[in-house]
Amino acid sequence: MSPRTGSPDHHIARRLGAATLLALFGAASAVAQEPGSIITDRPDQTESSFSVPGGFVQVELGWTYALEETSSNEIRTHSLPQALVRVGLGGGVEARAGFSGFVSEDESFGSVGGADAERSGAGDASLAVKVEVARWSGGAQLALLGGITVPIGEEGFSSERVDPSIKVLFSNPVGERVSFGYNVGLVWVTEPVGVVLDNRVPAGEGLRRTSAARTARVGSLSSHLDTQLQLPYTFSIGLSLAERLGAFVESFGAFGLSDERSDVHSLDGGFVFGLSDGVQLDTSAGVGLNEAAADWFIGAGFSVRLPR
């Protein structure tokens, strides 16, 4: 027999029911809002197939120093803050805004009578969207990343055009401590006509280090621009060394699909250290594997997910 409306038993039942619903709602909300440990798209060039959880904003910042030597000169480049802001929209979707940063370049000439040259300026920005497409048993996941550059940079540091890009992102964990990441895609790159550059991809997406310097160095040689096509790739192995310490080794580069584009290939590696579930530090270093790539580079970064 059910209790009569207005009886003490009825009021007790209502209160117990309300308390139960509140407890269930609170537990569901806690599960839905639990983001887990931060997953960043730096310091490696491989973009993660995971999006930022809905309702969270992730900020990733970095600095890179690169060195490139030829028979007649030496070019040293500093780039920062290489900002990437990722906003979780829910449902495996995130919106992204990147800024390649401010570039300071120092060029030394080894020839007799040569002189040092210094240049600096702000690079371009980018807008993009990442969408998780599929997930399989065992943790393998597929995502798509599409975006455009926004030519807000200073003269000599900007592509001066809106260049699109599309990438396929795939990750595949093997056990609890090893994971593989793969990226492949198409990127349209605007550059001065008749000048062969190293790999430059959209600002804040992919190759975040050595591109802006060479663009600045040759950008003033010609005002005639041409948009060319390239196929970027990455292959990364991630290792979990301890609870909050990870490492990676990666091969990355791009194949030129236009006559004026040269292929470029590089190798890098580094470490990530989580100060908490929502804060991460990173460091990395790499070398070029062919003439078109920078000789070597080092970098460090900081990432935070908000609210913490």
C-alpha positions as CSV (number, residue, x, y, z in Angstrom):
1,M,0.0,0.0,0.0
2,S,1.4,3.4,-1.0
3,P,1.5,6.2,1.6
4,R,-1.3,8.7,1.6
5,T,-0.5,12.2,0.3
6,G,0.3,14.5,3.1
7,S,1.2,11.7,5.5
8,P,4.6,11.7,7.3
9,D,5.6,8.6,5.3
10,H,4.8,10.4,2.1
11,H,7.0,13.4,3.0
12,I,9.8,11.0,3.9
13,A,9.5,9.2,0.6
14,R,9.5,12.5,-1.3
15,R,12.7,13.7,0.5
16,L,14.4,10.3,0.0
17,G,13.5,10.4,-3.7
18,A,14.7,14.0,-4.2
19,A,17.9,13.2,-2.3
20,T,18.5,10.1,-4.5
21,L,17.8,12.1,-7.7
22,L,20.2,14.8,-6.6
23,A,22.9,12.2,-5.7
24,L,22.5,10.5,-9.1
25,F,22.5,13.9,-10.9
26,G,25.6,14.9,-9.0
27,A,27.4,11.7,-9.8
28,A,26.4,11.8,-13.4
29,S,27.7,15.4,-13.6
30,A,30.9,14.5,-11.9
31,V,31.5,11.7,-14.4
32,A,30.5,13.9,-17.4
33,Q,32.8,16.7,-16.3
34,E,35.8,14.6,-15.3
35,P,38.4,15.4,-18.0
36,G,41.2,13.1,-16.9
37,S,44.8,14.0,-17.5
38,I,45.6,16.8,-20.0
39,I,46.4,15.6,-23.6
40,T,48.3,18.2,-25.6
41,D,49.2,18.7,-29.2
42,R,52.8,19.7,-28.3
43,P,55.7,19.4,-28.1
44,D,55.8,16.9,-30.9
45,Q,54.5,17.7,-34.4
46,T,51.9,14.9,-34.2
47,E,48.4,16.2,-33.5
48,S,46.5,14.1,-31.0
49,S,43.3,12.4,-32.2
50,F,41.7,13.4,-28.9
51,S,39.7,16.7,-28.5
52,V,39.6,18.9,-25.4
53,P,36.6,17.8,-23.2
54,G,33.5,19.9,-23.6
55,G,33.4,23.0,-21.3
56,F,37.1,23.2,-21.0
57,V,39.7,25.5,-22.6
58,Q,43.3,24.4,-23.1
59,V,46.1,26.9,-23.7
60,E,49.4,25.6,-25.1
61,L,52.5,27.8,-25.3
62,G,56.1,27.3,-26.4
63,W,59.5,28.6,-27.3
64,T,61.9,27.3,-30.0
65,Y,65.5,28.0,-30.9
66,A,66.6,26.8,-34.3
67,L,70.0,26.8,-36.1
68,E,70.6,26.5,-39.8
69,E,74.1,26.6,-41.3
70,T,75.2,26.8,-44.9
71,S,78.6,27.3,-46.5
72,S,78.3,31.1,-46.3
73,N,76.1,31.9,-43.3
74,E,74.5,30.8,-40.1
75,I,71.0,31.6,-39.1
76,R,69.8,31.5,-35.4
77,T,66.0,31.9,-34.7
78,H,63.9,32.3,-31.6
79,S,60.2,31.9,-31.8
80,L,57.5,32.4,-29.1
81,P,54.9,32.1,-27.7
82,Q,53.7,29.7,-30.4
83,A,50.2,29.8,-28.8
84,L,47.4,27.4,-29.4
85,V,44.0,27.8,-27.7
86,R,41.7,24.8,-27.9
87,V,38.1,25.1,-26.8
88,G,36.1,21.9,-26.1
89,L,32.6,22.1,-27.6
90,G,31.5,18.6,-26.5
91,G,30.7,15.5,-28.6
92,G,34.4,15.1,-29.6
93,V,34.6,18.5,-31.2
94,E,37.0,21.3,-30.5
95,A,37.6,24.8,-31.9
96,R,41.2,26.0,-32.2
97,A,43.0,29.3,-32.6
98,G,46.7,29.5,-33.1
99,F,49.4,32.2,-33.3
100,S,52.8,31.3,-34.7
101,G,54.3,33.9,-32.5
102,F,57.0,36.5,-32.7
103,V,60.2,35.6,-34.5
104,S,63.7,37.0,-33.9
105,E,66.3,36.0,-36.4
106,D,70.1,36.6,-36.4
107,E,72.1,35.9,-39.5
108,S,75.9,35.8,-39.6
109,F,77.8,35.8,-42.8
110,G,81.1,34.0,-43.0
111,S,82.3,35.5,-46.2
112,V,85.0,38.3,-46.2
113,G,83.3,41.7,-45.6
114,G,80.1,40.0,-44.5
115,A,78.0,41.6,-41.8
116,D,75.4,40.3,-39.4
117,A,71.7,40.9,-40.0
118,E,68.9,40.9,-37.6
119,R,65.2,40.7,-38.3
120,S,62.1,40.3,-36.1
121,G,58.3,40.4,-36.5
122,A,55.0,38.7,-35.8
123,G,53.8,35.7,-37.8
124,D,50.4,34.6,-38.9
125,A,47.5,33.1,-37.0
126,S,45.2,30.1,-37.7
127,L,41.7,28.9,-37.1
128,A,40.8,25.2,-37.1
129,V,38.3,22.5,-36.0
130,K,39.1,19.0,-34.7
131,V,36.5,16.3,-34.9
132,E,36.8,12.8,-33.4
133,V,35.4,10.5,-36.1
134,A,35.7,6.9,-34.8
135,R,37.0,4.9,-31.9
136,W,37.7,1.1,-31.8
137,S,38.1,-1.4,-29.0
138,G,41.5,-1.3,-27.6
139,G,41.7,2.5,-27.7
140,A,42.5,3.2,-31.3
141,Q,41.0,6.5,-32.5
142,L,40.5,8.5,-35.7
143,A,40.0,12.3,-36.0
144,L,40.0,15.0,-38.6
145,L,41.6,18.4,-38.4
146,G,40.8,21.2,-40.8
147,G,41.8,24.8,-40.8
148,I,43.0,27.9,-42.5
149,T,45.7,30.4,-41.9
150,V,44.8,34.0,-41.1
151,P,47.5,36.4,-42.6
152,I,47.8,38.9,-39.8
153,G,51.6,38.7,-39.6
154,E,54.0,41.5,-40.5
155,E,55.6,41.9,-43.9
156,G,58.2,39.2,-44.5
157,F,56.7,37.0,-41.8
158,S,53.2,36.4,-43.3
159,S,52.0,34.2,-46.1
160,E,49.7,37.1,-47.1
161,R,47.0,34.7,-48.1
162,V,44.5,32.4,-46.5
163,D,45.9,28.9,-46.9
164,P,43.7,25.8,-46.1
165,S,44.8,22.5,-44.6
166,I,43.2,19.1,-43.8
167,K,44.8,16.3,-41.8
168,V,43.8,12.8,-40.7
169,L,44.9,12.0,-37.1
170,F,45.2,8.4,-35.9
171,S,46.4,7.1,-32.5
172,N,46.9,3.5,-31.5
173,P,47.8,2.5,-27.9
174,V,49.8,-0.7,-27.3
175,G,49.4,-1.8,-23.7
176,E,49.5,0.7,-20.9
177,R,52.8,2.4,-21.6
178,V,53.3,2.6,-25.3
179,S,51.2,4.5,-27.9
180,F,51.6,5.3,-31.6
181,G,50.4,8.4,-33.4
182,Y,50.2,9.1,-37.1
183,N,49.2,12.2,-39.1
184,V,48.9,12.7,-42.8
185,G,47.2,15.4,-44.8
186,L,47.3,18.1,-47.4
187,V,48.5,21.7,-46.8
188,W,48.4,24.6,-49.2
189,V,51.5,26.9,-48.7
190,T,52.0,30.4,-50.1
191,E,55.5,31.5,-50.7
192,P,57.6,33.8,-52.9
193,V,57.8,32.5,-56.5
194,G,61.1,30.9,-57.5
195,V,62.4,30.4,-53.9
196,V,62.6,26.9,-52.4
197,L,61.7,27.0,-48.8
198,D,61.7,24.4,-46.1
199,N,58.5,22.9,-44.8
200,R,56.0,25.6,-43.6
201,V,52.6,24.7,-42.5
202,P,49.7,26.7,-41.0
203,A,50.7,28.8,-38.0
204,G,50.1,27.0,-34.7
205,E,49.4,23.7,-36.4
206,G,52.1,21.1,-37.1
207,L,55.6,22.4,-37.7
208,R,55.8,25.2,-35.1
209,R,59.5,25.9,-35.1
210,T,61.7,26.7,-38.0
211,S,59.4,27.8,-40.8
212,A,58.8,31.5,-40.0
213,A,62.5,32.4,-40.0
214,R,63.1,31.2,-43.5
215,T,59.9,32.8,-44.8
216,A,61.1,36.1,-43.3
217,R,64.6,35.7,-44.7
218,V,63.5,35.2,-48.3
219,G,60.1,36.9,-48.2
220,S,61.6,40.3,-49.2
221,L,63.3,38.8,-52.3
222,S,60.1,38.8,-54.3
223,S,56.6,40.3,-54.0
224,H,55.2,37.6,-56.3
225,L,53.5,34.9,-54.4
226,D,52.4,31.4,-55.4
227,T,50.3,28.9,-53.5
228,Q,51.7,25.3,-53.6
229,L,50.6,22.0,-52.3
230,Q,52.5,19.6,-49.9
231,L,51.7,16.4,-48.0
232,P,52.8,16.6,-44.4
233,Y,53.3,13.4,-42.4
234,T,54.2,12.4,-38.8
235,F,54.9,9.2,-37.0
236,S,55.4,9.3,-33.2
237,I,56.0,6.8,-30.5
238,G,55.0,7.8,-27.0
239,L,56.2,6.2,-23.8
240,S,54.9,6.4,-20.3
241,L,57.9,6.4,-18.0
242,A,56.2,7.2,-14.7
243,E,52.8,8.4,-13.4
244,R,53.3,12.0,-14.7
245,L,56.4,11.6,-16.9
246,G,56.3,10.7,-20.6
247,A,58.7,10.7,-23.6
248,F,58.4,10.5,-27.3
249,V,60.4,9.9,-30.5
250,E,59.1,11.2,-33.8
251,S,59.8,11.3,-37.5
252,F,58.0,14.2,-39.4
253,G,58.2,16.2,-42.5
254,A,56.5,16.8,-45.8
255,F,56.6,15.8,-49.5
256,G,56.4,18.6,-52.0
257,L,53.5,18.0,-54.4
258,S,54.4,21.1,-56.5
259,D,57.4,21.4,-58.7
260,E,58.8,24.3,-56.6
261,R,58.5,22.4,-53.3
262,S,61.3,20.3,-51.9
263,D,60.8,17.4,-49.6
264,V,61.8,17.9,-46.0
265,H,62.4,15.3,-43.3
266,S,63.3,15.7,-39.6
267,L,63.6,13.7,-36.4
268,D,62.8,14.9,-32.9
269,G,62.2,13.6,-29.4
270,G,61.4,15.0,-25.9
271,F,59.8,14.7,-22.5
272,V,56.5,15.8,-21.0
273,F,55.9,16.3,-17.2
274,G,52.5,16.7,-15.6
275,L,52.5,19.0,-12.6
276,S,48.8,18.0,-12.2
277,D,46.0,16.6,-14.3
278,G,45.5,20.0,-16.0
279,V,49.1,21.4,-16.1
280,Q,52.0,20.1,-18.2
281,L,55.6,21.2,-18.9
282,D,57.5,19.9,-22.0
283,T,60.9,20.0,-23.6
284,S,62.1,18.7,-27.0
285,A,65.0,18.7,-29.5
286,G,65.4,17.6,-33.1
287,V,67.6,17.5,-36.1
288,G,67.1,17.8,-39.9
289,L,67.5,14.7,-42.0
290,N,68.0,16.5,-45.3
291,E,69.3,19.8,-46.6
292,A,65.9,21.5,-46.8
293,A,65.3,21.0,-43.0
294,A,66.7,23.1,-40.2
295,D,70.0,21.6,-38.9
296,W,68.8,21.3,-35.3
297,F,66.3,22.9,-32.9
298,I,65.4,22.8,-29.2
299,G,62.2,23.9,-27.5
300,A,60.2,24.1,-24.3
301,G,56.6,24.7,-23.4
302,F,53.8,25.0,-20.9
303,S,50.2,23.9,-21.2
304,V,47.2,24.4,-19.0
305,R,43.6,23.3,-19.1
306,L,40.9,25.6,-17.6
307,P,39.1,25.5,-15.4
308,R,41.7,23.5,-13.4
